Amino acid sequence: MSIASGQGSASTARVIRFDSAFPTHDAAADYALAQGIDWVQDTNRQAARPN
């Protein structure tokens, strides 16, 4: 799965691989939350960079 945002040279994409090897539903949810937080932080860092 890929999540993309922006257009043209300002576009970004994040590829996410789903893995069924999580021992519990909570472990999978924790992983998904951490990935989402990383994505938001990366997006904010890119937006804060001067052109």
N, C-alpha and C positions, 0 to 999 in steps of 0.2 A: 504494500500500500504506500502511496506517496501523498504527502500533503504539500500543496504549493500555494504561494502567495506572491503578490506583486505582478508586475508586467515587464516585459523586455529585459534590459540589463539589470533591473532592480528586482527581478524575480528570485525567489528562493524556494527550495524544495527539501523536504525531509522524508527519507525513506524509512518506513517502519516495517519490521519483520515480526510477525506474530508467531509466538512459540508456545506450543501446548504443554511445555514441560514444567509449568508452575505447579507446585505441590498443593496449593489452595487457591480459592477464589480471592482471598485477601492478598495473597502474594502477587497475583496477577494485577489486582487493582493498585497495589502499592507501586508496582513497576510502571503501570500506565500513568499514574499520577506523576512519578518522577520524570518520565519522558516528556510529559506535557509541560512541566515546570522548566525543564531544560530547553524545550522549544521556545517558550515565552522569553526566557532569559536571552537566548541567542538572538531572537527577533529584536528585543530591546537593545541589545548591544549593537546590532547592525544599524538600527535607527539612530542611535546616538553618535555614530561615526560621522565626522565631517566629510563633506563631499570633496 
